[in-house]
Amino acid sequence: MAFIIPLWGRQILFNYPTIVGLALAIKLLKNWYLKQNEAAQVAREKINAELQLLKAQVHPHFLFNTLNNIYSFIINNSPAAPGAISKLSTLLRYIIYECNQPVVQLGKELKMIRDYIDLEKFRYGESFNMSLHMQGDASNKMICPLLLIPFLENSFKHGASQMLAYPWVNLDIVVNDQHLYFNLSNSKPTITGENAVSKGLGLRNVKKRLAILYPESHSLSITEDSMKFSVSLKIPLYNANDTGHGFITDKQAYELA
């Protein structure tokens, strides 16, 4: 007696390859999704570790220059030494306890710049011409820490400190609702090493951090001629109420890993 397969059974057998194929596709898609998430997490951790390393490289470079300044005050019995030590203490407190966050208050970052400039004024005295202009409201605005100070360090290290006479630095910072505009220029010695001004470690680090933190949303122009060195930077600012600021997105991680 011949076995007759019911109609519903024939339909299942007929569609079996389709069902198996669909199940396999779902499994492959799930595996791909899990691997993509894992790769994104690894990339984020790699980028964040690199950011921490770049920030750590800022600290000793900055502190080395500042301690050298204070050392010169002390050996010359300068009355500026106590004030310089006090400002350095404030800077260290900011760097150690607050700059380990993804973003910091813009007002505190700007105060750090003022304190650093005051330390340099102690060092150079009346022979140095420093022009500083800040305008705009920094309240309720956040910025990634230690992005601006390497440019200022560079202007003193390769510009003012190598000028025999009449060194100068001009800094203009403008803050609006969404962006910060940073324009810096300094005198340049007639004879320097090969592009020493634009190839310093501090500048390489900050360029890399900008590429990671503000991809396609910042603009940086560095120019120099026989008389001066100039930096023009525009970066977006975060709102203090924005809980999502300062983190690397999956898209950034894939592009930068």
Buried (B, 14 or more C-beta within 10 A) or exposed (E): EEEEEEEEEEEEEEEEEEEEEEEEEEEEEEEEEEEEEEBBEEBBEBBBEBBEEBBEBBBEBBBEBBEEBBEBBEEEEBEBBEBBBEBBEEBEEBBEEBBEEBBBBBBBBBBBBEBBBBBBBBBBEEEBEBEBEEEBEBEEBBBBBBBBBBBBBBBBBBBBBBBEEEBBBBBBBBBEEEBBBBBBBBBBBEEBEEEEBBEBEBBBBBBBBBBBBBBEEBEBEBEBEEEBBBBBBBBEBBEBEEEEBBEBEBEBBEBBB
